[in-house]
């Protein structure tokens, strides 16, 4: 692989608690009771509007959804780094990949300004040549437009690129873009891999670095 394209939430960063607090702040605004971490995590992956629509439930009007969405975005902007951290081993694995000349980018359905602020705030900006969010293009993942743009910008061929994520959305994005897919087992929605199995599964980011670097002849712990 010469290009790795990473999802953000549930893949590089554990943002669950800040998302839960922000969703429940929006629910409180609408006089609704809090919902659990696991429920909120199951709603993540298709962008903020879908997250809030799911969090409010089917009886919410479109006006209610838009009102709660604006509050959610404002609240999350102020609190998105309160508890969010990199998953263990992510920084070290990305350092290894960067030193070996692997091109890396982020493609998430989270709003792009939040995504770039998180990447910057967690010390990863220098690892990625590009960070795209859910509003960077007309269509979100699993539409392949973001992957195609990153292939164009990097000059890497499809068969040398891989999408890395924690959900079936990321696998479908890879399939639609005709690139390989890697799933991480520790993220928000690993159950999605039952319906959309990736080409490889890893339990941590170090395993992915080993997989990629062994195949580039740069050293690692997996058999080629």
C-alpha positions in Angstrom: 0.0 0.0 0.0 1.2 3.5 -0.9 -1.9 5.4 0.3 -3.9 4.8 3.5 -7.2 6.7 4.0 -8.4 6.7 7.6 -11.8 7.2 9.1 -11.6 9.4 12.2 -14.2 8.6 14.9 -13.8 5.0 16.2 -10.7 4.5 14.0 -8.0 7.0 15.0 -9.8 8.7 17.9 -12.0 7.6 20.8 -14.5 10.5 20.6 -17.4 8.6 22.1 -17.8 10.4 25.4 -17.7 13.9 23.9 -20.2 12.8 21.2 -22.5 11.3 23.9 -22.4 14.5 26.0 -23.1 16.7 22.9 -26.0 14.5 21.7 -27.5 14.4 25.2 -27.2 18.2 25.5 -29.2 18.5 22.3 -31.8 16.0 23.6 -32.0 18.0 26.8 -32.7 21.1 24.7 -35.7 19.3 23.2 -36.9 18.0 26.7 -35.7 14.5 26.0 -34.0 12.2 28.5 -30.3 11.1 28.0 -29.4 8.0 25.9 -26.6 5.7 26.5 -23.0 5.6 25.0 -23.7 2.5 23.1 -26.9 3.9 21.5 -25.1 7.1 20.5 -22.2 5.1 19.1 -24.6 3.1 16.9 -25.8 6.3 15.4 -22.4 7.6 14.4 -20.9 7.2 11.0 -23.2 9.0 8.5 -22.7 12.6 9.5 -24.1 15.0 12.1 -27.5 15.5 10.5 -28.2 11.8 10.5 -26.8 11.4 14.0 -29.2 14.0 15.4 -32.2 12.7 13.4 -31.6 9.3 14.9 -31.0 10.6 18.4 -34.3 12.6 18.4 -36.3 9.6 17.1 -38.9 9.2 14.3 -41.5 11.6 15.9 -39.2 14.7 15.6 -40.1 17.2 13.0 -37.6 18.5 10.5 -37.7 21.8 12.2 -36.9 20.1 15.6 -34.0 18.2 14.0 -32.5 21.4 12.5 -32.9 23.3 15.8 -31.2 20.4 17.7 -28.5 20.0 15.1 -27.4 23.6 15.3 -27.3 23.3 19.1 -25.4 20.1 18.9 -22.8 21.6 16.5 -22.3 24.6 18.7 -21.9 22.5 21.9 -19.6 20.0 20.2 -17.4 22.7 18.8 -16.7 23.9 22.4 -16.3 20.4 24.0 -15.0 18.1 21.3 -11.6 17.8 23.0 -12.8 17.5 26.6 -12.4 13.7 26.6 -11.4 12.7 23.1 -8.1 10.9 22.8 -6.2 8.8 20.3 -6.6 5.1 20.6 -3.6 3.4 22.1 -0.8 2.9 19.7 -2.2 5.1 17.0 0.5 7.9 17.2 3.3 5.3 17.2 1.9 3.4 14.2 1.3 6.6 12.2 4.8 7.7 13.0 6.2 4.4 11.6 4.1 4.7 8.4 5.0 8.4 7.9 8.8 7.6 8.3 8.4 4.9 5.6 7.0 7.3 3.1 3.4 6.0 3.2 0.9 8.7 2.0 -1.9 9.2 4.5 -5.2 11.1 4.6 -8.4 11.3 6.6 -11.8 10.9 5.1 -14.7 11.2 7.6 -18.4 12.1 7.6 -17.8 14.5 10.5 -17.9 18.2 9.5 -14.6 19.1 8.0 -13.8 22.0 10.4 -14.3 19.8 13.4 -12.2 17.0 11.8 -9.3 19.3 11.1 -9.5 20.8 14.6 -9.4 17.4 16.1 -6.5 16.2 14.0 -4.6 19.4 14.9 -5.5 19.3 18.6 -4.4 15.7 18.9 -1.0 16.3 17.3 -1.6 14.5 14.0 -1.8 17.3 11.4 1.7 16.6 10.1 0.9 13.0 9.4 -1.8 13.6 6.7 -1.5 15.4 3.4 -5.3 16.0 3.4 -8.2 15.9 5.8 -11.7 15.8 4.2 -15.0 15.8 6.1 -18.6 15.1 5.4 -19.3 18.5 3.9 -16.1 18.6 1.8 -18.1 17.1 -1.1 -21.6 16.9 -2.4 -21.9 13.3 -1.1 -20.7 11.6 2.0 -19.3 8.1 2.5 -20.1 5.5 1.3 -20.1 7.6 -1.9 -16.6 7.1 -3.4 -16.0 10.8 -4.3 -13.7 11.5 -1.4 -11.5 8.5 -2.1 -11.3 9.3 -5.8 -10.2 12.9 -4.9 -7.5 11.6 -2.6 -6.3 9.1 -5.3 -6.1 12.0 -7.7 -4.3 14.3 -5.3 -1.8 11.6 -4.2 -1.2 10.1 -7.7 -1.5 6.6 -6.2 -3.2 3.8 -8.2 -6.4 2.2 -6.8 -4.7 -1.1 -6.2 -2.1 0.6 -4.0 -4.7 2.3 -1.7 -6.7 1.2 1.3 -9.6 2.6 3.3 -9.2 2.0 7.1 -12.3 2.3 9.3 -14.5 0.9 12.0 -17.8 0.3 10.2 -19.6 -1.1 7.2 -19.8 2.4 5.8 -16.0 2.5 5.4 -16.0 -0.9 3.8 -18.7 0.1 1.3 -16.8 3.3 0.6 -13.7 1.2 -0.3 -15.8 -1.1 -2.5 -17.4 1.7 -4.3 -14.0 3.3 -4.9 -12.4 0.0 -5.9 -9.7 0.1 -3.2 -8.9 -2.3 -0.4 -10.6 -2.2 2.9 -9.2 -2.6 6.4 -11.5 -2.9 9.4 -10.5 -2.1 13.1 -12.2 -4.3 15.7 -12.1 -1.8 18.5 -14.2 0.9 17.1 -17.8 2.1 17.4 -19.5 -0.4 15.0 -17.5 -3.5 14.4 -20.7 -5.5 14.1 -21.1 -3.9 10.7 -18.3 -6.1 9.4 -20.6 -9.1 9.5 -22.6 -7.6 6.6 -19.7 -5.8 5.0 -16.5 -7.8 5.6 -13.2 -5.9 5.0 -10.2 -7.4 3.2 -8.3 -7.5 6.5 -9.2 -6.9 10.2 -6.8 -5.6 12.8 -7.1 -5.3 16.6 -4.9 -2.2 16.8 -3.1 0.2 14.6 0.3 -1.4 15.1 -1.0 -4.5 13.3 -1.9 -2.4 10.3 1.5 -0.8 10.3 3.1 -4.2 10.4 0.9 -5.4 7.6 1.7 -2.5 5.3 5.4 -2.2 6.1 6.2 -5.9 5.7 4.8 -5.7 2.2 7.0 -2.7 1.5 10.0 -4.6 2.9 10.4 -2.0 5.7 10.2 -4.5 8.6 7.3 -5.6 10.8 6.0 -8.5 12.8 3.7 -10.2 10.3 4.6 -12.9 7.8 4.5 -11.5 4.3 
